[in-house]
Amino acid sequence: MNPDNIKDPKHYSRWKIEPVQFMMENEIPYAEGNVIKYIMRWRYKGGLEDLHKAQEYINLLIENELENSSE
């Protein structure tokens, strides 16, 4: 793999702020961060699969919130 693809992936570097930079600077938790990551890149990398991945993380967040709110 080309090292430039790791340090400067096109599906993220097109933005003014890369998702990882935004998430780290704002201390975004893991699941929420993955939603951001997959939503930002779906048109440029993973297509429909990335939307499904984002949806899975959203579903996990919803399930967790429902479990915690019923206690």
MORA-V75890 format. One line per field, one symbol per residue. psi: psi as a letter, one per 30 degrees, with the letter a starting at -180 (. if undefined). A space follows every 10 residues. Layout:
psi=???
//
This chain:
psi=kkfffefike feffleklee eeeefghkle eeeeeeeeef feffdfbeee eeeeeeeeee eeeeeeefff .
//
